[in-house]
Amino acid sequence: MINPLRAKVSLAAALWTRLRLGTGVMESNARYYSRRAVEERMAAQRAVTETARAWHAKLAHDFAERATACTAVTACTSDGPAALSA
């Protein structure tokens, strides 16, 4: 069975290598914020102290809000400049 944490680290390392070498595509803000929200939720579940758990949960919430905001802006402007002037 594949360890999801190890797979995530391997994927991140592969993406970083591609970006560093100039052969990859940078991830969107919405995708970054969504990924960070998931990572912080997982960190909250692993946290030992209540303080750490609360902090990671707050970060997860903040990243999720940012992802939602990015997605909403993208959806509103997906028709291009013509949609904004209408």
PATI-898378 format. One record per residue (C-alpha): residue number from 1; residue in three letters; chain; x, y, z. Coordinates in steps of 0.25 Angstrom, whole numbers. Example, Ala and Ser with C-alpha at 12.3 -4.5 7.8 and 13.67 -1.06 7.14 Angstrom:
# PATI-898378
  drense  rolo  dofi      X      Y      Z
       1   ALA     A     49    -18     31
       2   SER     A     55     -4     29
//
This chain:
# PATI-898378
  drense  rolo  dofi      X      Y      Z
       1   MET     A      0      0      0
       2   ILE     A      5     14     -4
       3   ASN     A      7     24      8
       4   PRO     A     -1     36      4
       5   LEU     A      9     45     11
       6   ARG     A     21     39      4
       7   ALA     A     13     40     -9
       8   LYS     A     10     55     -6
       9   VAL     A     25     58     -3
      10   SER     A     29     51    -16
      11   LEU     A     19     59    -24
      12   ALA     A     24     72    -18
      13   ALA     A     38     68    -20
      14   ALA     A     36     65    -35
      15   LEU     A     28     78    -37
      16   TRP     A     39     86    -30
      17   THR     A     50     79    -39
      18   ARG     A     42     82    -52
      19   LEU     A     40     97    -48
      20   ARG     A     54     98    -44
      21   LEU     A     59     93    -57
      22   GLY     A     49    102    -65
      23   THR     A     41     90    -71
      24   GLY     A     28     91    -62
      25   VAL     A     16     99    -61
      26   MET     A     13    107    -48
      27   GLU     A      1    103    -40
      28   SER     A    -10    113    -39
      29   ASN     A    -13    121    -27
      30   ALA     A    -27    113    -25
      31   ARG     A    -20    100    -26
      32   TYR     A     -8    104    -17
      33   TYR     A    -18    109     -6
      34   SER     A    -27     96     -7
      35   ARG     A    -14     88     -6
      36   ARG     A    -10     96      6
      37   ALA     A    -23     95     13
      38   VAL     A    -23     79     12
      39   GLU     A     -9     79     17
      40   GLU     A    -13     88     29
      41   ARG     A    -25     79     32
      42   MET     A    -16     67     32
      43   ALA     A     -6     74     41
      44   ALA     A    -17     78     51
      45   GLN     A    -21     63     52
      46   ARG     A     -7     59     55
      47   ALA     A     -5     71     65
      48   VAL     A     -1     66     79
      49   THR     A     -6     79     87
      50   GLU     A    -19     86     86
      51   THR     A    -12     99     83
      52   ALA     A     -5     93     71
      53   ARG     A    -18     86     66
      54   ALA     A    -25    100     67
      55   TRP     A    -14    107     60
      56   HIS     A    -14     97     48
      57   ALA     A    -29     97     48
      58   LYS     A    -29    112     46
      59   LEU     A    -19    112     35
      60   ALA     A    -27    101     28
      61   HIS     A    -39    110     29
      62   ASP     A    -32    122     24
      63   PHE     A    -26    114     12
      64   ALA     A    -39    108      9
      65   GLU     A    -46    122      9
      66   ARG     A    -35    127     -1
      67   ALA     A    -37    116    -10
      68   THR     A    -52    118    -10
      69   ALA     A    -49    133    -13
      70   CYS     A    -39    130    -25
      71   THR     A    -49    120    -30
      72   ALA     A    -61    130    -30
      73   VAL     A    -52    141    -37
      74   THR     A    -48    131    -47
      75   ALA     A    -62    126    -50
      76   CYS     A    -67    141    -51
      77   THR     A    -57    145    -60
      78   SER     A    -56    132    -69
      79   ASP     A    -63    138    -80
      80   GLY     A    -52    149    -82
      81   PRO     A    -53    164    -81
      82   ALA     A    -66    164    -89
      83   ALA     A    -73    158    -77
      84   LEU     A    -68    168    -67
      85   SER     A    -73    180    -76
      86   ALA     A    -87    174    -77
//
